[in-house]
Amino acid sequence: MKNLRTCKNGHQYYKSSDCPTCPVCEQERKPSSGFLSLLPAPARRALETAGIVTLHDLSKRSEAEIMALHGMGRTSLPKLRQALATEKLSFRQE
């Protein structure tokens, strides 16, 4: 059952889960370019929370470390590999 909620910015939205994230605020803060713009919101937030905001930051981590982040899903990994390859970077080898 979906409940009507209001975020701290006054946006009203319906949500059935306990997740406190406002979809309107999340859409407003989604980057328009860069590798973070390719990812779904949970994966993007996971990287940002871990301090990974550039491809150079990402290249310092292994795939296993990235997959261990809460919110990171399997569909995001190929997108991250491609973004790294575009800049001639790769994940750190374990």
C-alpha positions in Angstrom: 0.0 0.0 0.0 1.4 3.4 -1.0 1.5 6.2 1.5 1.5 9.9 0.6 4.6 11.6 1.9 6.0 15.1 1.9 9.8 15.7 1.8 11.7 18.5 3.6 11.5 20.5 0.3 7.7 20.2 0.2 7.4 17.7 -2.6 4.5 15.3 -2.2 4.9 11.7 -3.5 3.6 8.2 -2.9 5.8 5.4 -1.7 5.2 1.9 -0.5 8.6 1.2 1.0 10.3 2.6 4.0 12.9 4.4 1.8 13.0 8.1 2.8 14.3 9.3 -0.6 12.1 11.7 -2.4 11.9 10.8 -6.1 11.4 14.5 -7.1 14.5 15.7 -5.2 16.5 12.7 -6.6 15.6 13.6 -10.2 16.5 17.2 -9.6 20.0 16.3 -8.3 20.8 13.7 -11.0 23.8 14.8 -13.0 23.2 15.6 -16.7 26.6 14.4 -17.7 29.5 12.2 -16.6 29.6 8.6 -15.5 27.3 9.2 -12.5 24.5 10.2 -14.9 24.5 6.7 -16.4 23.6 5.0 -13.1 20.3 4.5 -11.3 19.8 6.6 -8.2 20.7 3.9 -5.6 24.0 3.1 -7.3 24.8 6.8 -7.7 24.1 7.5 -4.1 26.3 4.5 -3.0 29.3 5.8 -4.9 28.8 9.4 -3.7 28.5 8.2 -0.1 31.7 6.3 -0.5 33.4 9.5 -1.8 33.6 8.2 -5.4 32.7 11.1 -7.6 35.3 10.9 -10.4 36.5 8.1 -12.6 39.9 8.4 -11.0 38.3 7.8 -7.6 36.6 4.7 -9.1 39.8 3.3 -10.6 41.3 3.1 -7.1 38.7 0.5 -6.1 38.2 -3.1 -7.1 35.0 -4.5 -8.6 34.4 -6.4 -5.4 34.7 -3.3 -3.3 32.2 -1.5 -5.5 29.8 -4.4 -5.5 29.9 -4.5 -1.7 28.4 -1.0 -1.5 24.8 -0.9 -0.4 22.7 0.2 -3.4 25.1 -1.1 -6.1 23.6 -3.6 -8.5 25.0 -5.9 -11.1 23.6 -3.8 -14.0 25.7 -0.9 -13.0 29.0 -2.7 -13.2 29.1 -2.9 -17.1 28.3 0.8 -17.3 31.2 1.6 -14.9 33.6 -0.7 -16.8 32.7 1.1 -20.0 33.1 4.6 -18.5 36.5 3.6 -17.1 37.6 2.1 -20.5 36.6 5.3 -22.3 39.2 7.1 -20.2 41.8 4.2 -20.5 41.3 3.4 -16.8 40.2 0.2 -15.1 39.2 -1.1 -11.7 42.0 -1.8 -9.3 43.1 -5.5 -9.5 42.6 -7.5 -6.3 
